[in-house]
Amino acid sequence: MLTRPEGETRVVMKRWSVVDVSSSLTSESTSHLVGVVDGIGRVSSPIQWFYHDRMEAVTQSGKIYELHGEPGSNVDADWTFESWCRMHGINYAIDVTEEYWTHE
């Protein structure tokens, strides 16, 4: 069973991507971070604000994700995302990382 870490306010995410998802239960689409936090795959709650200058995202849960390094993928993060999608009835997902990634 997947659990959400409690008590975190700021976390570092590596090998990250951003995915827009929706389900047949709602017409609303939300954007989520998918990546690795402390060596474990993670899917964030919906992104509320994104700060390109700091490469930080604030999610609906209030967590601040510091995005380190370039976007990427990870087997554990992919497995976590696929499990999360099944648990939440997600039937549509599209990678929108390029919309968030900035090259300097």
Disulfide bonds with the S-S distance in Angstrom:
none
